[in-house]
Amino acid sequence: MKLSPTMQKYIVHWGEMGTRWGVNRTVAQIHALLFLVNHPMTADDIMETLNVARSNVSNSLKELQSWGLVKVQHELGDRRDHFVALQDVWEIFRVITEERKKRELDPTLTVLRECAIEAETDFEIEAATRKKMDEVLEFLEVLMYGYDDFKKLPPSTVIKLLKMGSKLGQLASLFGKDDT
């Protein structure tokens, strides 16, 4: 498959951004390719289009499937697996956010909660240090509670809230004292 210069630019940039987000460049590029094309692609199609080794394509597709961003689709008369990416931007955002929460934030919260409990009886820790640890834990817990509420909202509501921007802060200040 021949990509237009604009698609090439998009895919290359998505790969660059992926590395900044801690995602393998090829994984991100394959995701971008499958998102942009309007048909399922085989691993061979992906290899040829992106000029990437079969093992790299295979590993990248497994990673994307483990995140729930790419699914296998079968076509009548063809025994090969065909791959398609989620197409709804909000669903992609939701899946990535939920997976990062599960893989990164949930384990961190578990350790921070354990540290908070242990710090109560660890007399080698200064009170100021214990307070800092508690503040970080509280911060992440508030963020996660907010996230859990926020993720239940339909995309149309989220869009409206995001477009309100700083007006939300002004509205919140009407309901009480600002702690910051």
DRENTIZA-929812 format. One record per residue: x, y, z of N, C-alpha, C in turn; residue in one letter. Coordinates in steps of 0.02 Angstrom, whole numbers, plus 50000, padded with zeros to 5 digits. Each point is the difference from the previous one (the first is absolute). Layout:
% DRENTIZA-929812
XYZXYZXYZA
...
This chain:
% DRENTIZA-929812
500424994150000499585005950000500445006250000M
499855004649957500375006349997499655005250042K
500395003250043499735005250044500125006849969L
499525004450009500095006949978500535003350045S
500325005349976500495003550042499715002350067P
499385002150000499685002250062499914994250049T
499784994349974499934994150043500684997850027M
500515000249958500684998350023500215004650057Q
499895006449991500195004950051499634998650066K
499354998649995499594998550058500274993850037Y
500134994749962500234993750030500695000850032I
500455003449965500675001150028499955004150065V
499595005249998499935004250060499684996150057H
499494996049985499684996050052500514995350032W
500454997349960500544995850027500465003950046G
500165006149979500435004350042499655001750066E
499365001749996499635001550061499954993950045M
499904994249969499974993850038500614999050043G
500605001349972500614999150039500025004850059T
499725005949992499975004950055499514997950055R
499514995849981499504997650047500194993150028W
500604997749982500224993550025499754994149959G
499805001349938499754994749956500514998949945V
500134993749983500454998449945499795003549936N
500485002649964499875003949939499594996049949R
500194993749989499644995949951499294998650022T
499904998850064499334998950026499565006149984V
500265005950014499625006149987499885001149926A
500504998549959499925000949927499484995149972Q
500014993950023499514995149976499305002150022I
499955002550062499355002450022499755005749956H
500445004749985499815005749957499794997549930A
500384995449972499844997349934499314996850001L
499884995650048499364996550003499425004750015L
500145005450036499495005050013499825003849936F
500515001749961499895004249941499714996349940L
500194993749990499754996549941499274998250011V
499654999249946499284998750004499824992849984N
500474995550015499884992949988500474996050045H
499824993750013500444995750040500654998649963P
500534998850037500664998649970500284993650031M
500354996249959500364994150025500685002250026T
500324995550037500685001550024500465001249941A
499924996249946500415001049940499895006949970D
499375002249998499845006749975500365005350042D
499984999250065500315004850046500765000049990I
500294994049996500724999449989500225003749938M
499644998949946500175003049936499905007650001E
499455002250030499845007150000500505004050042T
500174997450059500445003650045500734997949995L
500134994949959500684997449992500304998050068N
499634995750035500184997750067500054992450000V
500454997350039500114992850004499384996450026A
499894993949977499424996050020499964999250076R
500564998550032499994999050073499795006450035S
500225005749975499815006450030499265001349991N
499734998549941499295000949987499604995350046V
500214993850004499644995150041499985002050073S
500585001950027500035002250070499605006450012N
500035004549952499635006350007499254998849998S
499774995649957499294998549996499764996650064L
500414995750029499824996950064499935005250054K
500465004850001499975005450049499375004249991E
499855001849938499405004049986499364996250018L
500004993449989499424996050019499944999650076Q
500564999650035499974999650073499725006450030S
500105005649965499725006450022499275000749979W
499774995749956499315000549976499915005349946G
500555002049968499975005249948499934997149930L
500194993649993499974996749935499674993250010V
499594998249952499644993650003500144996049936K
499954993450006500084995649941499324999449967V
500015000049935499404999249961500154994849946Q
499544995649987500104994949948499575001549940H
500274998449941499645001149938499864993449966E
499424999349973499784994049967500504998049945L
500224993750001500464997649949500725001650012G
500165003550054500695001850015500164997650071D
500504995650005500174997150065500445004550043R
500255005449971500445004650037499585004450047R
500335002250053499695004850045500055006949968D
499465003850006499995006949978499895004250063H
500325005850001499995004150061499665006649986F
499605002050050499655006549997500105003550067V
500065006549997500075004150061499335003050018A
499925001350064499415003950022499995006449959L
499415002349982499955005949957499725006150036Q
499684999050056499715005650037500535003150045D
500155006349989500535003550036499884999850076V
499375001050020499845000050071500094993150031W
499834994849962500104993250024500744998450005E
500405002249952500724999150003500285003450063I
499805006150011500225003750059499804996450064F
499384997650002499754996450059500414993650013R
500124996149947500374993850007500725001350024V
500335004949969500695001550019500035002550072I
499545004550017499995002750068499884994550051T
499524995749986499844994550047500594995150006E
500324998449945500574995450003500595003150037E
500135006449988500555003250036499855000450074R
499385001350017499795000250070500134993150032K
499774994849965500064993250026500744997950006K
500415001849951500704997849998500475004350041R
499835006450009500465004750031499745002950066E
499415002849998499755003550059499744995450055L
499634994849981499744995450051500564996850041D
500534997449968500554997250041500345005350043P
500065006149974500305005450039499585001650061T
499345000449991499565001350056500054994550053L
500054993849978500074994450046500625000950044T
500565001649968500635000950037499955006250046V
499725005449975499945006050042499554998750061L
499484996249991499564998350057500374995750050R
500404995249975500404995850045500505004350038E
500315004749965500495004550033499665004350053C
499405002349986499635004150048499874996150064A
499814993749992499874995750058500654998750039I
500524998349963500654998650032500295006250033E
499895005849970500285006250026499725001650069A
499394997650015499705001350065500414997250058E
500354994549986500394996850053500755000349987T
500205003449947500715000849984500245006550032D
500304999450058500195005950039500635003349975F
500304997149949500595003149969499805005549950E
499375000049982499755005049951499785006250038I
500245005749978499805006350031499275001549983E
499675003750042499305001849990499915003749933A
500475004349983499965003849937500034995349940A
500404994950005500064995149945499364996049994T
499734997950057499384996250001499445004349969R
500005006450016499495004549972500065000449924K
500615000449974500105000349928499734993649966K
500154994350032499774993749973499244999749999M
499705002450053499265000250004499705004749947D
500335005649988499755004849950500014997049930E
500544996449984500044996949934499454994749993V
499914996050052499484994849999499315003349992L
499875005150038499355003449995499895002949931E
500535003149973499965002949933499804994849948F
500354994250000499854994849952499324996950011L
499794999350063499344997250014499455004749974E
500095006550011499505004849975499984999849924V
500584999749969500034999549927499634993849975L
500124994350033499694993749979499245000150012M
499785002950056499285000650012499695004349946Y
500335005549984499765004449947499984996549933G
500534996249986500034996349937499424994949997Y
499894996450055499464995050000499325003149986D
499895006150026499375003549986499995002649928D
500555002849978500065003149935499904995049944F
500284993950008499974995049946499294997549987K
499555001250046499304997849992499605004849956K
500285005949989499645005149961500034998449926L
499475001449963500034999049927500475005149969P
500314998249943500485004649968499715007049987P
499365000549983499705006549987500035004550062S
499904997150059500045003950062500725001950014T
500474995449989500715001550012500225005749954V
499794999849938500185005449953499755006750026I
499375000250023499725006250026500405002550060K
500174995450045500395001950060500695002749980L
500334996649953500665002249979499975006849966L
499485001249962499935006549966499855005650050K
499734998250057499865005150051500655002650031M
500514995750001500665002050025499995003350068G
500285006050003500085003550064499335002150030S
499495000049960499335001750027499794995150054K
500244993749995499854995150052500315002050066L
500615002649997500335002350061499635005850032G
499765004549958499615005750025499354997650032Q
499694995149969499394997250027500134996450067L
500544996250003500184996450061500145004950057A
500305005849984500175004850053499375002950031S
499454999849965499365002550028499744995450055L
500224993749999499754995150048500424999250062F
500545003550005500414999450060500685003149992G
500364999750054500665002950003500484995949957K
500425003449963500514996749959500594998450044D
500214993650002500544997850044500705001249971D
500055001549937500685000549970500325006650012T
